[in-house]
Amino acid sequence: MSAPQSQITIDLLDGSKAVAFAWGNGSGNAKKTALDSGKAALAAGIRHIDTAQGYENEIATGETLTAAGIDKKDVFITSKISGVKFESMPASEVRQNIENSIKDLGFSPDLYLIHNPFVIEPYSDLPAAWKVLEDLKDEGKLKSIGVSNFRPQDLELILKDAKHKPVVNQVEFHPYVLAHLQPVLDIHKKHGIVTAAYGPLTPLLGHRHPTGGPIKPVLARIAQRINSEEAGKGLPSGFEVDEIAVLLLWTRDSGVITISASGNRDNIKRLGQIAGLPKGLLKSEEMAEIEKVGKGVHFRRYTEHMEQDFPVPNLPDGTQ
Ligand SMILES: NC(=O)c1ccc[n+]([C@@H]2O[C@H](COP(=O)([O-])OP(=O)(O)OC[C@H]3O[C@@H](n4cnc5c(N)ncnc54)[C@H](OP(=O)(O)O)[C@@H]3O)[C@@H](O)[C@H]2O)c1
């Protein structure tokens, strides 16, 4: 396990532990400023970096650790096979691509994912591609292995003959995709696959969801309740809980690896503070209320293939 004792972790199926809260260098300004923002994220106390071949930031991820003077064993790293500029590849090219990833990072990441089922083409090569990850794990070249953006049919395809089940499926995850994701989450539960959330702040970012929808006032009320009851107890001095903090805590405390991002120093600092907040600040009835209200809306930021051959529920998008 690469996580320092101080971090909240989530147990994975293969016996290892993932650091529960991550900063990713694959989106927005975080992607453009991967090295400097990565250093800021580590300085803020974050100990899980999410990267991928497709972000073209694997080299910067390795350099971030060196520049920050932090030992690899103290930071959990996730990376993904995405091919060069997300160009798909047959299973025969997977081994070489993964070896390139490891070389660019400068180490074997703690968790390595197939970024998207469509990275592998033809689609029928997906089980053979998964077998390459299994072989590399057996050879000690990869540690934990998993997938990302896998729909029910993609999961079933590789689970059928898997020697090692994927330990994680990293998907867009927040209250407004819960209804759609239910069949995916059911498979996760059945097999012990941990969900990892990207895009967790989608409901609250105005450039994604214009109003915040019905979840926003619920999050605001919970933030107010925590601030009034926990100040001087469960919160660092001077730290005010806001809707963003509540949404990220809901995600993390749902047992989901939570991957946010920022290229803004103040926001990175806050993400570090949120990552360090204790478990259980949200009451179980508040956790349930967020889930219930979220399930009444369907809104996805990263549509891409997740809505192909995987019908969306007939729900409002929460913008009314
Ligand atoms: N597997 C996949 O296919 C996939 C797809 C997408 C993303 N990902 C991974 O997940 C990571 C996170 O994805 P995401 O960017 O969609 O996550 P997100 O948490 O939904 O959104 C991050 C955005 O929130 C803003 N933000 C953060 N803290 C804030 C605060 N306190 N106040 C206001 N705004 C705040 C940031 O803007 P500022 O920079 O302005 O702070 C950033 O643009 C990516 O970097 C990548 O590593 C994976």
The ligand as an SDF file (V2000), in Angstrom:
LIG
                    3D

 48 52  0  0  0  0  0  0  0  0999 V2000
  -11.7860    8.5570  -16.6520 N   0  0  0  0  0  0  0  0  0  0  0  0
  -12.2380    9.5500  -17.3730 C   0  0  0  0  0  0  0  0  0  0  0  0
  -12.7200    9.3700  -18.5100 O   0  0  0  0  0  0  0  0  0  0  0  0
  -12.2070   10.9400  -16.8140 C   0  0  0  0  0  0  0  0  0  0  0  0
  -12.9980   11.9520  -17.3790 C   0  0  0  0  0  0  0  0  0  0  0  0
  -12.9430   13.2110  -16.8140 C   0  0  0  0  0  0  0  0  0  0  0  0
  -12.1260   13.4660  -15.7320 C   0  0  0  0  0  0  0  0  0  0  0  0
  -11.3370   12.4690  -15.2180 N   0  0  0  0  0  0  0  0  0  0  0  0
  -10.3940   12.7310  -14.0820 C   0  0  0  0  0  0  0  0  0  0  0  0
  -11.0930   13.3500  -13.0140 O   0  0  0  0  0  0  0  0  0  0  0  0
  -10.4860   14.6090  -12.7210 C   0  0  0  0  0  0  0  0  0  0  0  0
  -11.5360   15.5550  -12.1860 C   0  0  0  0  0  0  0  0  0  0  0  0
  -12.5680   15.7470  -13.1560 O   0  0  0  0  0  0  0  0  0  0  0  0
  -13.4310   17.0460  -13.1650 P   0  0  0  0  0  0  0  0  0  0  0  0
  -12.5710   18.2070  -13.5070 O   0  0  0  0  0  0  0  0  0  0  0  0
  -14.6080   16.8090  -14.0060 O   0  0  0  0  0  0  0  0  0  0  0  0
  -13.8250   17.1490  -11.5860 O   0  0  0  0  0  0  0  0  0  0  0  0
  -14.8270   18.1180  -10.8180 P   0  0  0  0  0  0  0  0  0  0  0  0
  -14.4510   18.0080   -9.3910 O   0  0  0  0  0  0  0  0  0  0  0  0
  -16.2330   17.8370  -11.1870 O   0  0  0  0  0  0  0  0  0  0  0  0
  -14.5400   19.5620  -11.3570 O   0  0  0  0  0  0  0  0  0  0  0  0
  -13.3060   20.2110  -11.1960 C   0  0  0  0  0  0  0  0  0  0  0  0
  -13.5400   21.6900  -11.4330 C   0  0  0  0  0  0  0  0  0  0  0  0
  -14.0850   22.2240  -10.2380 O   0  0  0  0  0  0  0  0  0  0  0  0
  -13.5360   23.4860   -9.9870 C   0  0  0  0  0  0  0  0  0  0  0  0
  -13.3620   23.6140   -8.5450 N   0  0  0  0  0  0  0  0  0  0  0  0
  -12.6460   22.8240   -7.6960 C   0  0  0  0  0  0  0  0  0  0  0  0
  -12.7320   23.2680   -6.4460 N   0  0  0  0  0  0  0  0  0  0  0  0
  -13.5070   24.3680   -6.4850 C   0  0  0  0  0  0  0  0  0  0  0  0
  -13.9480   25.2880   -5.5000 C   0  0  0  0  0  0  0  0  0  0  0  0
  -13.6210   25.1490   -4.1970 N   0  0  0  0  0  0  0  0  0  0  0  0
  -14.7460   26.3150   -5.8830 N   0  0  0  0  0  0  0  0  0  0  0  0
  -15.0930   26.4520   -7.2070 C   0  0  0  0  0  0  0  0  0  0  0  0
  -14.6940   25.6290   -8.1720 N   0  0  0  0  0  0  0  0  0  0  0  0
  -13.9060   24.5850   -7.8210 C   0  0  0  0  0  0  0  0  0  0  0  0
  -12.2140   23.5260  -10.6970 C   0  0  0  0  0  0  0  0  0  0  0  0
  -12.0350   24.7810  -11.2940 O   0  0  0  0  0  0  0  0  0  0  0  0
  -10.7030   25.6660  -11.0020 P   0  0  0  0  0  0  0  0  0  0  0  0
   -9.5650   25.0150  -11.7370 O   0  0  0  0  0  0  0  0  0  0  0  0
  -11.0650   27.0100  -11.5180 O   0  0  0  0  0  0  0  0  0  0  0  0
  -10.5110   25.6410   -9.5000 O   0  0  0  0  0  0  0  0  0  0  0  0
  -12.2790   22.4280  -11.7670 C   0  0  0  0  0  0  0  0  0  0  0  0
  -12.4040   22.9710  -13.0560 O   0  0  0  0  0  0  0  0  0  0  0  0
   -9.7930   15.0100  -14.0260 C   0  0  0  0  0  0  0  0  0  0  0  0
   -8.7620   15.9520  -13.8690 O   0  0  0  0  0  0  0  0  0  0  0  0
   -9.2630   13.6740  -14.4690 C   0  0  0  0  0  0  0  0  0  0  0  0
   -8.0970   13.3400  -13.7430 O   0  0  0  0  0  0  0  0  0  0  0  0
  -11.4000   11.2140  -15.7220 C   0  0  0  0  0  0  0  0  0  0  0  0
  1  2  1  0
  2  3  2  0
  2  4  1  0
  4  5  1  0
  4 48  2  0
  5  6  2  0
  6  7  1  0
  7  8  2  0
  8  9  1  0
  8 48  1  0
  9 10  1  0
  9 46  1  0
 10 11  1  0
 11 12  1  0
 11 44  1  0
 12 13  1  0
 13 14  1  0
 14 15  2  0
 14 16  1  0
 14 17  1  0
 17 18  1  0
 18 19  2  0
 18 20  1  0
 18 21  1  0
 21 22  1  0
 22 23  1  0
 23 24  1  0
 23 42  1  0
 24 25  1  0
 25 26  1  0
 25 36  1  0
 26 27  1  0
 26 35  1  0
 27 28  2  0
 28 29  1  0
 29 30  1  0
 29 35  2  0
 30 31  1  0
 30 32  2  0
 32 33  1  0
 33 34  2  0
 34 35  1  0
 36 37  1  0
 36 42  1  0
 37 38  1  0
 38 39  2  0
 38 40  1  0
 38 41  1  0
 42 43  1  0
 44 45  1  0
 44 46  1  0
 46 47  1  0
M  CHG  2   8   1  16  -1
M  END
$$$$
